[in-house]
């Protein structure tokens, strides 16, 4: 146990061993988050790539590219919406009459868009997990560094 002093007065006692252990556990948690984020990113990327989707030629960006990442998935989802609205005269699934034959086209487009947007969200969560892992490693490193440094020596206050 080491006293922590502020302005010459002992205000708390720190168990250095426990702080170092906590720092190590936080670093391990951070490493796990980075690995989990990376595994998730590549799993979603592989599954999306296996679908063999190509960004439409009339897309705003990435035309002709394989859909295997968040940007291409987002772009293709928006292009599918554009095509569906063109096919339905600007109406969404909910706006079409139940007996309208264009309703199936709108429904399929809606399902495809939802699937692509789900992959975009999964990529975002994977990136967030990895980023949080980096932050946890930095916090753990800071805790261990603070516990390893000697307690600051404070001179007693002087009267002038």
C-alpha positions in Angstrom: 0.0 0.0 0.0 1.3 3.4 -0.9 -0.2 6.7 0.3 -1.3 9.2 -2.2 -0.6 12.8 -1.2 -2.2 15.9 -2.4 -0.7 19.1 -1.1 1.3 17.3 1.5 -1.6 15.5 3.1 -2.3 11.8 2.7 -5.8 11.5 1.1 -5.9 7.8 0.0 -4.0 4.6 0.1 -3.4 2.7 -3.1 -2.7 -1.0 -3.4 -0.2 -0.9 -6.2 -0.5 -4.6 -6.9 -4.2 -4.3 -7.4 -3.9 -1.3 -9.6 -1.4 -3.1 -11.8 -3.6 -6.2 -11.9 -6.6 -4.0 -12.9 -4.5 -2.4 -15.6 -3.5 -5.8 -16.9 -7.2 -7.0 -16.9 -8.2 -3.9 -18.8 -5.5 -4.4 -21.4 -6.6 -8.1 -21.8 -10.2 -6.9 -22.2 -9.0 -4.4 -24.8 -7.1 -7.0 -26.8 -10.2 -9.3 -26.7 -12.3 -6.4 -28.1 -9.9 -5.8 -30.9 -9.8 -9.5 -31.9 -13.6 -9.7 -31.6 -14.0 -6.6 -33.8 -11.6 -7.9 -36.4 -13.2 -11.4 -36.5 -16.7 -9.8 -36.8 -15.5 -7.5 -39.6 -14.0 -10.3 -41.6 -16.9 -12.7 -41.0 -19.4 -10.1 -42.3 -17.1 -9.2 -45.2 -16.8 -12.9 -46.2 -20.5 -13.6 -46.0 -21.3 -10.5 -48.0 -18.6 -11.4 -50.6 -20.0 -14.9 -50.9 -23.3 -13.4 -52.1 -21.5 -12.2 -55.3 -23.4 -8.9 -55.4 -22.0 -6.3 -57.8 -22.7 -2.6 -57.4 -25.1 -1.5 -60.1 -23.6 0.4 -63.1 -25.8 3.4 -62.4 -24.7 3.7 -58.7 -23.5 7.1 -57.4 -20.1 5.4 -56.6 -18.3 2.1 -56.8 -20.1 1.1 -60.0 -19.1 -2.5 -61.0 -17.3 -3.2 -57.8 -18.0 -6.3 -55.7 -20.2 -5.6 -52.6 -17.9 -6.7 -49.8 -17.6 -3.7 -47.5 -19.7 -1.1 -45.7 -19.4 1.6 -48.4 -20.3 -0.7 -51.3 -23.2 -2.2 -49.3 -24.5 1.2 -48.5 -24.2 2.4 -52.1 -25.9 -0.6 -53.5 -28.8 -0.4 -51.0 -29.4 3.2 -52.1 -29.3 2.2 -55.7 -31.8 -0.6 -55.1 -34.1 2.0 -53.5 -33.7 4.2 -56.6 -34.6 1.2 -58.9 -37.6 0.2 -56.8 -39.0 3.7 -56.8 -38.6 3.9 -60.5 -40.3 0.5 -61.0 -43.2 1.5 -58.7 -43.8 5.0 -59.9 -42.2 6.6 -56.8 -44.3 4.6 -54.3 -43.0 2.5 -51.4 -44.4 -0.9 -50.5 -46.8 0.5 -48.0 -48.1 3.1 -50.5 -49.0 0.5 -53.1 -52.4 -1.2 -53.2 -52.5 -4.8 -52.0 -53.4 -6.1 -55.4 -50.8 -4.0 -57.3 -48.3 -6.4 -59.0 -45.5 -3.9 -58.4 -45.9 -4.6 -54.7 -43.7 -7.7 -54.9 -40.9 -5.7 -56.5 -41.1 -3.1 -53.8 -41.1 -5.8 -51.1 -38.1 -7.6 -52.5 -36.2 -4.4 -52.8 -37.1 -3.5 -49.2 -35.8 -6.9 -48.0 -32.6 -6.5 -50.0 -32.0 -3.0 -48.7 -32.6 -4.2 -45.1 -30.1 -7.0 -45.5 -27.4 -4.6 -46.9 -28.1 -2.0 -44.2 -27.8 -4.8 -41.6 -24.3 -5.6 -42.9 -23.4 -1.9 -42.8 -24.5 -1.8 -39.1 -22.5 -5.0 -38.4 -19.4 -3.4 -39.9 -19.9 -0.3 -37.7 -20.3 -2.4 -34.6 -17.1 -4.3 -35.5 -15.2 -1.1 -35.9 -16.6 0.3 -32.7 -15.6 -2.8 -30.8 -12.0 -2.6 -32.1 -11.8 1.1 -31.4 -13.1 0.5 -27.8 -10.4 -2.2 -27.5 -7.7 0.4 -28.4 -9.1 2.8 -25.8 -9.2 0.0 -23.1 -5.6 -0.9 -23.9 -4.5 2.7 -23.4 -6.4 3.0 -20.1 -4.8 -0.3 -18.9 -1.4 1.0 -19.9 -2.0 4.2 -18.1 -3.1 2.4 -14.9 -0.1 0.2 -15.0 2.2 3.2 -15.6 0.8 5.1 -12.8 1.1 2.2 -10.4 4.7 1.6 -11.4 5.8 5.2 -10.9 7.0 6.2 -7.5 4.8 8.3 -5.3 5.5 12.0 -5.7 7.4 13.4 -2.8 5.8 16.6 -1.6 7.7 19.0 0.5 5.9 20.2 3.6 4.3 23.6 3.0 6.5 26.5 3.9 5.4 29.7 5.5 6.6 32.9 4.0 
